[in-house]
Amino acid sequence: MPPDDDATPGLNPAALPLPDAARILARASRLPITEGMLRADLAAGAPANGDGTVNLVHYAAWLVAREGHGD
């Protein structure tokens, strides 16, 4: 796969700053995912690392579990 010219080198999917997480999720989903949306999810209980970064796998699992409960 060719490299993504817009990707920040050294991104760790287990510890993404919110702006990077929003950008990656928006590009992957082709939906307008914003940093504000992620902040709202964190306020609603989405998992975050101690330093405020997001683990994409944990965040995705939280979204799936939330959808399963009809939230």
Contacts in CASP RR format, 6 or more apart in sequence:
PFRMAT RR
TARGET T0000
AUTHOR 0000-0000-0000
METHOD contacts of the structure
MODEL  1
MPPDDDATPGLNPAALPLPDAARILARASRLPITEGMLRADLAAGAPANG
DGTVNLVHYAAWLVAREGHGD
6 23 0 8 1.000
8 20 0 8 1.000
11 20 0 8 1.000
11 24 0 8 1.000
13 55 0 8 1.000
13 56 0 8 1.000
13 57 0 8 1.000
14 49 0 8 1.000
14 55 0 8 1.000
14 56 0 8 1.000
14 57 0 8 1.000
15 49 0 8 1.000
15 51 0 8 1.000
15 53 0 8 1.000
15 54 0 8 1.000
15 55 0 8 1.000
16 24 0 8 1.000
16 53 0 8 1.000
16 54 0 8 1.000
16 55 0 8 1.000
16 56 0 8 1.000
17 52 0 8 1.000
17 53 0 8 1.000
18 35 0 8 1.000
18 36 0 8 1.000
18 38 0 8 1.000
18 39 0 8 1.000
18 52 0 8 1.000
18 53 0 8 1.000
18 54 0 8 1.000
19 35 0 8 1.000
21 38 0 8 1.000
21 53 0 8 1.000
21 54 0 8 1.000
21 56 0 8 1.000
21 59 0 8 1.000
22 33 0 8 1.000
22 34 0 8 1.000
22 35 0 8 1.000
22 36 0 8 1.000
22 37 0 8 1.000
22 38 0 8 1.000
24 56 0 8 1.000
25 31 0 8 1.000
25 33 0 8 1.000
25 38 0 8 1.000
25 56 0 8 1.000
26 32 0 8 1.000
26 33 0 8 1.000
26 34 0 8 1.000
38 46 0 8 1.000
38 54 0 8 1.000
41 59 0 8 1.000
41 62 0 8 1.000
41 63 0 8 1.000
42 48 0 8 1.000
42 54 0 8 1.000
45 62 0 8 1.000
46 54 0 8 1.000
46 59 0 8 1.000
46 62 0 8 1.000
46 63 0 8 1.000
47 54 0 8 1.000
47 55 0 8 1.000
47 58 0 8 1.000
47 59 0 8 1.000
47 62 0 8 1.000
48 54 0 8 1.000
49 55 0 8 1.000
END
